[in-house]
């Protein structure tokens, strides 16, 4: 009897051990970069100095994590690689025969999937189609739709199988691209609402793929209130909460560092992560799966944002891309002219400035327009006295915008400026008030916002007219246009030829739509002419032709009253630039 009982106990123990042996834990690491903006090397080709972030430092972090996780590391990027640093511009438009640097980088680091961002689309079909074709990983995007077929132009999602676990990654881009970019850049395409697209594809993926984990890869921010002309520009949070099925939503576009947990409409937790910009951080998420009989029965997610600046640039990465580095460095070091005085965007926030007025001058002389609108597109940029190098052109003109000439009435010009100065300046009641519309604290991770309530690249001033901006007045009553620059009459009823960059001309920032009250549909008919190359190219040609630039403020506009402005300027300048 004892022997039989002993055998039975062994049998039961064996059965228990067999059952236990069927359970196993699989750990998968997800690393996510976003809005790298051409920052491949730990070197700023615009300022010719060592720099933070970069794909070279990301390479060190990825190498470290692959030693731990092997093939169970999933590496993803969220778009806006092809604009920002001259390293991107050079391989977009100058060296178009060699493999694109940023396809080579994705391939070298073995990215599993990537998204396309609005600034990638801004480069035009020829550039981003070439880049996509050279990438080994899929560039996904479920809501980038081909007009002729009604089907996604890009693969809508990617399935990744790792160690018995199936992961689905759905790509989405902000649909607000038509509000910023000329149609020729995205010809043949349109961009669906993110919530609508996710609501369609998530049930399809769940039913047909039956994944164990669903990741959203969204080139869009999370603040749904920031919409442009009816487009839900930043709908990542709305999708995460309103479309059940996502376990993780990796997002970007707004450059805001973020890692948080939200609950969706089905009362399930969703991890949301945004790695900021310029490769300064990476989403660093570990998912533990419990499998039994080959099926996932449980999972847990932990993670955060990894500070990439604490990693040294990967020596193997630097060596591998040394040739490309040298090419770009040679490109940006070319001398194109001389400037007799140092100019800075810092002055542009407080009145007529030599920096922005040089842009105005180039736009007016290049286009033949009567009036020019322009803004300091880089928050804090300087061109130093002496030789003007190719790199300085990326300070003068940050983006690859075209130059438009548009027909606007005097009243629309006034309303445009009222809108600009409203989002730029505070309404003062005493000299102790701020003259600029500032936040309580600076926005981490995005230099363009700094301490401003709104993006500084939307602070347009005008040339060709003489005017004042009264900081004691409310919105709509700040701007007083005295005359044309030559002293002739300025009329609200007359139409004028206005030089303006294509981002603004297509409705970007809302100056023409919310400000001048021109419908989005009407904007196209107001365009008299458009350049076939980007504005930076014409600035380059202008400076080469002149040889020497003698910059000075035009002095055609100013903030008033003087006593308020003089006292407040010093305080606000210190807040912005410490």
KAHU-V31691 format. One record per run of one state. SS is the DSSP state (@ for helix, = for strand, . for the rest). FROM is the first residue (numbers start at 0). TO is the last residue. Records with the same first field share a line. If there is no record, write none. Layout:
SS: FROM-TO, FROM-TO
This chain:
.: 0-0, 21-21, 33-41, 44-47, 50-53, 77-84, 94-99, 108-111, 115-116, 121-123, 134-136, 140-142, 146-150, 152-153, 155-155, 162-163, 173-173, 179-181, 186-187, 191-192, 208-211, 219-226, 228-229, 231-234, 242-246, 251-256, 263-267, 274-279, 292-293, 310-313, 320-320, 332-333, 339-341, 349-352, 367-369, 374-380, 383-384, 396-401, 425-434, 436-436, 438-450, 452-454, 458-459, 463-463, 470-477, 484-493, 505-506, 515-518, 530-533, 546-546, 549-555, 560-560, 577-577
@: 1-20, 54-71, 85-93, 100-107, 117-120, 124-133, 174-178, 182-185, 193-207, 235-241, 307-309, 314-319, 321-331, 344-348, 353-366, 389-395, 409-423, 455-457, 501-504, 507-514, 519-525, 534-545, 561-576
=: 22-32, 42-43, 48-49, 72-76, 112-114, 137-139, 143-145, 151-151, 154-154, 156-161, 164-172, 188-190, 212-218, 227-227, 230-230, 247-250, 257-262, 268-273, 280-291, 294-306, 334-338, 342-343, 370-373, 381-382, 385-388, 402-408, 424-424, 435-435, 437-437, 451-451, 460-462, 464-469, 478-483, 494-500, 526-529, 547-548, 556-559
